[in-house]
Amino acid sequence: MRGVVMHTAGDVRVEEREDPKIIEPTDAIVKVTATCVCGSDLWPYRGIEPVDHTAMGHEYVGVVTEIGAQVKNIAVGDFVVGSFFASDNTCEICQAGYQSRCAHAEYVGAGGAQAEYLRVPLADGTLVATPAMPDEDLIPSLLAASDVLGTGWFGAVAAEAGPGKTVAVVGDGAVGLLAVLAAKQLGAERIIAMSRHESRRKLAREFGATDIVTERGDEGVARVKELTGGYGAHSVIEAVGTQESMMQAIRSTRAGGHVGYVGVAHGVELPGEELFFAEVHLHGGPAPVRRFLPELIQLIWDREIDPGKVFDLTLPLDQAAEGFKAMDERRAIKTLLKP
């Protein structure tokens, strides 16, 4: 099969890779209908994380072509959406809603989802079948559910976004934009999107943002405080993963408020004394996407939400390198790849 391999930073190639096979009786093989480039893929692309001939991709939707002997909930021919972490969905951690930290968790991306086929471990606990074969126009939104929508949703839930709340979102990538959508869907009264890019601001407004803040850092914090009568937001979603974005999120939160952090942290260190006196709640990490998949799939199926709008560039798999480059240069919010 063809699959995307990152040789070194900035060097993305589509190569012939070995077809995946059933290894464990709990595995399934999925023929990938659509996959995409994630913002987190840009960390190794930019040389910030090590990479060495690594199979890329952890977001996927497609049709099940083969199942292991112990798979009961998923059948050959099902169209499925899966999380980037495989989980048994039965252990105590999964039952508490934290499938991304399942006692038997495996990183699905290790198999490289930017490819024609993918082996998914723990298929019964990881994959969720759609009610039927989806219409073509629903596929981008279902793909978004496999990571960026589920991650933005977790950020909003962790920040306790809801009725009567003012929510601020730090980060205007796909996750941040879908955190805006999630906050709106969860009933937030006011949503402040922090963005400097016109196309992203426009989409944030479409998804439900009521206010746009273009300033960053201390200036951005001051603007959020100004918009909230000096208090700060009740709920702040951090969707970047840098020191600046995390501190901007914490400082934009009112005392007693909640920060939901879902940006993959790189070099983030929290100052203990400032955190002590901030009196804010911090909750986040790798999103337990599987917790939300049934609800998100139904919302998409019923056409109540359209998260697929974050894909503003669609390319054949063979042009994956251009998809990475476009996102790195901020010419695209998110690239969808069709095998």
C-alpha positions in Angstrom: 0.0 0.0 0.0 1.0 3.7 -0.2 1.6 5.5 3.0 3.2 8.8 4.2 6.6 8.6 5.8 8.5 11.5 7.3 12.2 10.7 6.8 13.5 13.8 8.7 12.2 17.2 9.6 10.6 18.7 6.5 11.1 15.6 4.4 7.7 14.0 3.8 7.3 11.2 1.2 4.6 8.8 0.0 6.1 5.4 -0.2 5.2 1.7 -0.7 4.6 0.2 2.8 3.7 -3.3 3.8 0.0 -3.9 4.1 -1.1 -4.2 7.7 -2.2 -7.6 9.0 -4.2 -8.9 11.9 -1.7 -9.4 14.7 -4.0 -9.8 17.8 -7.5 -11.3 17.8 -8.9 -8.0 18.9 -7.5 -6.1 15.8 -9.4 -4.8 12.8 -8.1 -3.7 9.4 -9.6 -0.5 8.0 -9.5 0.6 4.4 -9.0 4.4 4.9 -11.5 6.6 3.1 -10.1 9.8 4.4 -7.2 10.9 6.6 -5.5 14.2 7.3 -2.6 16.2 8.6 -2.8 17.2 12.2 -1.3 20.3 13.8 0.7 18.0 16.1 2.3 16.5 13.0 4.0 19.9 12.5 6.1 19.5 15.6 8.3 16.9 14.0 8.0 18.5 10.6 9.6 21.6 12.2 12.3 19.7 13.9 10.9 20.2 17.4 10.2 16.5 18.0 12.6 13.7 16.7 11.5 11.9 13.6 13.3 9.1 11.6 11.5 7.4 8.7 8.3 7.5 10.7 4.9 6.5 9.4 2.6 9.5 9.8 -1.0 10.1 10.7 -3.5 9.3 13.5 -6.8 10.5 12.2 -9.0 8.2 10.1 -12.3 7.1 8.9 -13.0 4.1 6.6 -14.5 0.7 5.9 -13.6 -2.4 7.9 -12.1 -5.1 5.6 -11.0 -7.7 8.2 -11.5 -8.4 11.9 -9.8 -10.6 14.5 -11.5 -13.7 16.0 -12.4 -11.8 19.2 -14.0 -8.7 17.6 -17.7 -8.7 18.3 -19.0 -5.1 18.1 -17.6 -4.2 14.6 -18.2 -6.1 11.4 -16.6 -6.3 8.0 -18.3 -3.6 5.8 -18.9 -1.2 8.7 -18.0 2.5 8.1 -16.1 3.4 11.2 -14.7 6.4 13.0 -11.8 5.8 15.5 -9.8 7.6 18.1 -6.0 8.2 17.8 -5.6 6.1 21.0 -6.9 2.5 21.0 -8.7 1.6 24.2 -10.5 -1.5 25.5 -13.3 0.8 26.8 -13.9 -1.6 29.7 -11.1 -0.9 32.2 -11.8 1.4 35.2 -10.1 4.3 33.6 -12.2 3.9 30.4 -15.3 3.6 32.4 -14.5 6.9 34.1 -14.3 8.5 30.7 -10.6 8.7 30.1 -10.1 6.2 27.3 -6.9 8.0 26.1 -5.3 6.8 29.3 -6.8 3.2 29.1 -4.8 0.6 31.1 -4.2 -1.1 27.8 -3.9 2.0 25.5 -2.1 1.8 22.3 -1.2 4.7 20.0 -3.1 4.0 16.7 -0.9 6.5 14.9 2.1 4.1 15.3 0.6 2.3 12.3 0.5 5.4 10.2 -3.1 6.4 9.3 -2.0 8.6 6.4 -2.1 5.4 4.2 -4.5 3.2 2.2 -5.0 0.7 5.1 -4.6 0.8 8.9 -4.5 -1.8 11.6 -6.6 -0.7 14.6 -5.9 -2.5 17.9 -8.7 -3.1 20.4 -11.2 -2.6 17.7 -14.3 -3.2 19.8 -13.3 -0.4 22.3 -11.8 2.0 19.7 -14.0 2.0 16.6 -17.6 3.4 16.4 -19.7 2.5 13.4 -21.9 5.0 11.7 -25.6 4.2 11.3 -25.1 3.4 7.6 -22.7 4.3 4.8 -22.4 8.1 5.1 -23.1 10.6 2.3 -19.9 11.8 0.7 -20.3 15.3 2.1 -20.4 14.0 5.7 -17.0 12.3 5.5 -14.9 15.4 6.3 -17.0 16.1 9.4 -16.8 12.4 10.5 -13.0 12.6 10.0 -12.8 15.7 12.2 -14.5 13.7 15.0 -11.6 11.2 15.1 -9.4 13.9 16.7 -9.7 17.7 16.3 -13.5 17.8 17.0 -13.2 15.4 19.9 -10.1 17.3 21.2 -11.8 20.7 21.0 -14.9 19.2 22.6 -12.8 17.8 25.5 -11.2 21.2 25.9 -14.6 22.8 26.3 -15.9 20.1 28.6 -12.7 20.3 30.8 -13.1 24.1 30.9 -16.7 23.5 32.0 -18.1 25.6 29.1 -21.9 25.9 29.4 -25.0 28.1 29.8 -24.3 31.5 31.4 -20.5 31.1 30.8 -18.1 33.3 29.0 -15.5 31.1 27.2 -12.2 32.2 25.7 -10.3 30.1 23.3 -6.5 30.5 22.9 -5.4 29.1 19.5 -7.1 29.4 16.1 -6.0 26.1 14.5 -8.5 23.4 13.8 -8.7 22.3 17.5 -9.2 25.9 18.7 -11.9 26.6 16.1 -13.7 23.4 16.9 -13.5 24.3 20.6 -15.5 27.4 19.6 -18.1 25.1 18.0 -18.1 22.8 21.0 -18.6 25.8 23.5 -21.5 27.0 21.3 -23.0 23.5 21.2 -22.7 23.2 25.0 -24.6 26.4 25.5 -22.0 29.1 26.3 -23.4 32.6 26.5 -20.3 34.4 25.1 -17.3 33.0 23.2 -14.1 35.0 22.7 -11.9 33.6 20.0 -8.3 34.8 20.0 -7.1 35.0 16.4 -5.1 37.2 14.1 -5.9 35.5 10.8 -8.9 36.7 8.8 -10.0 33.3 7.4 -9.8 31.7 10.8 -11.7 34.6 12.4 -14.4 34.2 9.8 -14.8 30.5 10.6 -14.7 31.2 14.3 -17.7 33.5 13.8 -19.5 30.8 11.8 -18.9 28.3 14.6 -20.3 30.7 17.3 -17.7 33.2 18.4 -19.3 36.4 19.7 -16.0 38.3 20.1 -12.6 38.3 18.4 -9.4 39.3 20.2 -6.4 39.8 18.0 -3.8 40.6 20.7 -1.6 37.9 22.2 0.3 37.5 25.5 -0.3 40.1 28.2 -2.1 42.3 25.7 -4.5 39.5 24.9 -5.1 38.9 28.6 -5.8 42.5 29.2 -8.3 42.5 26.3 -10.2 39.5 27.7 -10.3 41.1 31.1 -11.6 44.3 29.5 -14.4 42.3 27.8 -15.4 40.6 31.1 -15.6 43.6 33.4 -12.1 43.0 34.8 -12.8 39.4 36.0 -11.6 37.2 33.1 -13.5 34.4 31.4 -15.2 31.6 33.3 -13.8 29.0 31.0 -10.6 29.1 28.9 -9.6 26.5 26.3 -5.8 26.3 25.6 -5.3 24.7 22.2 -1.6 25.4 21.3 0.8 23.9 23.7 3.4 26.6 24.3 4.5 28.4 27.4 3.0 31.6 26.1 -0.4 30.1 25.2 -0.7 28.2 28.6 0.1 31.4 30.6 -2.2 33.4 28.4 -5.0 30.9 29.2 -4.4 30.8 32.9 -4.1 34.6 33.2 -7.3 35.1 31.1 -9.3 32.9 33.6 -11.2 34.5 36.5 -10.6 33.2 40.0 -12.6 30.0 40.4 -12.7 29.5 36.7 -11.6 26.5 34.6 -8.8 26.0 32.1 -9.2 23.1 29.7 -5.8 22.5 28.1 -5.5 20.3 25.0 -2.5 21.7 23.1 0.3 19.1 23.2 2.7 20.7 25.7 6.2 21.6 24.5 8.5 23.3 27.1 5.6 24.4 29.3 6.6 25.1 32.9 4.0 26.4 35.4 5.1 29.0 38.0 3.9 27.6 41.3 3.4 30.8 43.2 1.4 32.5 40.4 -0.7 29.3 40.0 -1.3 29.2 43.7 -2.7 32.7 43.8 -4.6 32.4 40.5 -7.1 29.9 42.1 -8.1 28.4 38.8 -8.9 24.8 37.9 -6.6 23.1 35.4 -7.8 20.0 33.5 -6.7 18.6 30.2 -4.3 16.3 28.4 -4.8 13.9 25.4 -8.5 14.0 24.6 -10.5 10.8 25.4 -12.1 11.1 22.0 -13.8 7.7 22.4 -15.9 9.1 25.2 -17.5 11.6 22.9 -17.6 9.7 19.5 -21.2 8.3 19.7 -22.6 11.8 20.5 -20.5 13.6 18.0 -21.2 11.1 15.2 -25.0 11.5 15.8 -24.7 15.3 15.8 -22.9 15.1 12.4 -25.3 12.5 11.1 -28.2 14.6 11.9 -26.4 17.6 10.3 -26.6 19.7 13.5 -22.9 20.5 13.3 -20.5 20.8 10.4 -17.0 20.5 11.8 -15.6 19.5 8.4 -15.4 23.2 7.5 -12.0 23.2 9.1 -10.6 21.3 6.1 -9.8 24.1 3.7 -7.4 22.1 1.6 -8.1 18.6 0.1 -5.4 16.7 -1.7 -4.8 13.2 -3.0 -2.5 11.1 -0.6 0.3 11.4 -3.2 0.5 15.1 -2.5 0.8 14.8 1.3 4.1 16.8 1.3 2.2 19.9 -0.1 -0.4 19.4 2.6 2.2 19.5 5.3 3.9 22.6 3.7 0.6 24.5 3.3 -0.2 24.0 7.0 3.3 24.8 8.1 3.1 28.1 6.2 -0.4 28.8 7.5 -1.8 28.7 4.0 -4.2 26.0 5.2 -6.0 25.4 8.5 -6.1 21.7 8.0 -5.4 19.4 5.0 -7.6 16.4 4.2 -5.9 13.6 2.3 -7.7 11.1 0.1 -5.9 7.7 -0.4 
